[in-house]
Amino acid sequence: MLNSSWKKRGGSKSVMKARPGLNKDSVVLVLEPQSSIRMLLTESMRILEFNTVKGFGSGREALDYLQDNPVSWIIMSPMLDQDINCLHILKIITQNLL
């Protein structure tokens, strides 16, 4: 819920729209092990009107998805507690792009 001081400054849902030039058809992947934070991030991307937002709780799940599905944006926690951390995921993505 938005607080009243934010509304007084002119805040509204329309202020939070994606910047012009961003392709709202882009696929956004959110990788966050904590479900509450993952839900907050995915919902924020939907509020910004991105059409496709995929949320994953583990690096392994995200890599499985990335094998068959291209994405435009990846939002991930730098502190993944899994056997695959964010640096490992970035390395795999970079190697597959070259």
C-alpha positions, 0 to 999 in steps of 0.5 A: 500500500502506498503511504499518504506522503508519497501520494501527496508528492504526486505518486501514482501507479502511472509514475512507475511505468517502464521507461519509453524505449524498453520493450515490454515484450521482453522476457524478465527472469527473476532468480531469488531463493527467498520466495517473498523477495522473489514474489515482490520482484516479479510483481514489480516487473508486472507493475512495470507492465512487462508481459513475461516475468519468470521467477525461480528459486534456484540457479539450477531451475533458472539454467534449465529454463535458459537452455530452451528459452531466451530472456532479455533481462535477468534479475538475480540475488548476488547471494544465492545459497545454492550449489550454483551462484550468480557468478557461475550463472553469468559465466555459463550465460557468457560462454553460451553467447560467444 
